[in-house]
């Protein structure tokens, strides 16, 4: 028996919108720790890892570990039927091949339940060890989204370089080149608007902008984004989900042949 | 340029 009641149902709606273009089908894993997902895109160069901790739910019952295979497009269709202020409850019985999403309006005058078919998905879980990164950049998520969108109108790839001068996002295409430098900026009143650069070593990596733009669909989940870079590792783009967990995107860098 | 699969960076389990 599984029953998860999320008062801020809009969080789940936003989570789905941020992953459904990257991954078609995924297993949602439910355990005492929380509600989680790890899935790779079809080409295996990008990965999304989601954790919504059990403490973030108003009610969290998960009698045994359960993995529920869902088509994310179908799940998104169902969650779009929930109002932004609705409380969402996810329910499933042991051994059932369906999951139920229950939507309650804040005033309790409307209650809806949507039952969705589950599917069997063969998924490969990757073990991702903790790593030391050469540079970690924290910046406003909207600023990062703007940069990725702007650069993708010029080129297909972005070079992200961190030096003591700041973080530079560069692209090149048929019509020309573009460079955007963001310097550390902690003097603003609002911490979520600051840009903080922790650099152990300078680092420069190249990524496909198509994926970066897809990751920025998570922008409504967090005011800040953290970009962790190391020369031998995939980049990690993390959006913290307030008091609940995180959504992290991993992307393999482009390397010389 | 080429991109290596994430499987070459991390290890599979489960």
Interface residues (C-beta under 8 A of the other chain):
Chain A: X40 X43 X44 X45 X46 X47 X124 X125 X126 X127 X128 X129 X157 X206 X208 X233 X234 X250 X252 X253 X254 X255 X256 X257
Chain B: X1 X2 X3 X4 X5 X6 X7 X9 X10 X11 X12 X13 X14
